[in-house]
């Protein structure tokens, strides 16, 4: 339903005199520059009234009287996407009456992911409305055919006007609404230029309000800035229920992670491969993060088991040290925080007696995964020590542990699961700050000196 345009009046802040146009001096009280602009919104909701015509007011209720409703979710048909959206073992996916914002660089696969999701939702006999402000219906149809998707029942709307979108929502009443992208939508209420701060806030609020009143799910794609942040006001991320970041490490691998999720964990990671038939879930993540070598492992390579949400897999940390080209050494690391690398290097120099302050340090993670866990400290220290001495680690060695500033190797969470994952992947020499219940293949170390001795036998 098309809304009426709001009118503007000017009110004197001194005496309250109102008139439709601005004047430098108030005709009533004679004050100068006292008229202020006011917007008279004819669409503002009128007060709630009961059957007798009396105005009713919303009143607070005790929290004890509030009942928790069961979350009703819609499966996206994609295991990795469902994992990031949250849920439990019995039901995972997008929560109804929620708004989801997906940000990513151009060409990363946001539209591909959503058209695949739409095709899967259709199999559940649900209605889907796909609103595109950047592509034509022909382009969307061509993508669906290329991906071999059955999308004949999807309702396509190619428009930029919010009013057209709301009219289509009221007539179709879809279960899943896809807006691609929110930066292209504009409302005549806020002007004719899309992408402004007011346009984004107003249009997103109207769309979110529509799905909140119905058993529907709203997916919105978003542009990002050159810094990788979602373009527009930060309030846009506050308004939605879930914010998802779509990232890549090369031309094929894609990472999907939640930056905010009111209905699930933000620790889960979805991993995809971009193939000719669209995004495919990666069944064995360790195959991406471990380099299969036929010969001996070179110096500067160490392995560690990390957790991403509920999953555990092994990754390879690569280190390289070279003499500094300037008076001050530099750290080059984008997958592990450079401050963490500098801290571990300082502990090695102080507690293990190896000189790193005159070296430029390069750190990489095979497969391009970003590591933030403290459990990688000991493995990172081993990789740096190996790179500096040019002595490789023993074959099939994996290292677990957090490194303190005093050089202690501290325990890590979920050690049993990490050890089990390491054993399943064929690692026979497991070094950790404490033994597990089996203990036979776990070498216990308490400080960085013991770690060096256990790894390099010296």
Secondary structure, DSSP 8 states (H G I E B T S, - for coil): ------EEEEEETTT--EESS--SB-TTT--BS-EEEEEE-TTS----B-TTS-B-------GGG-------EE--S-HHHHHHH-B-SS-BSEETTEEEEEEE-TTSSHHHHHHHHHHHHHTTT--EEEEESSS-HHHHHHHHHHTT---TT-EEEE--BHHHHHHHHHHH--SEEEEE-GGG-B-GGG-S-TTSHHHHHHHHHHHHHHHHTTT-EEEEEE-B-TTSSBSS-THHHHHSSEEEEEEESSSSEEEEEEEEETTS-S--EEEEEEETTEEEE-S-THHHHS---SS---TTEEEEEEEETTEEEEEEEEEEEEE-SSSS--EE-SSB-HHHHHHHHHHHHHHS----TTEEEEEEEGGG--B--GGGHHHHHHHHHHHHHT----TTEEE--EE-TTSBEE--TTHHHHHHHHHHTT--EEEESS--SS-TTEEE--BHHHHHHHHH--
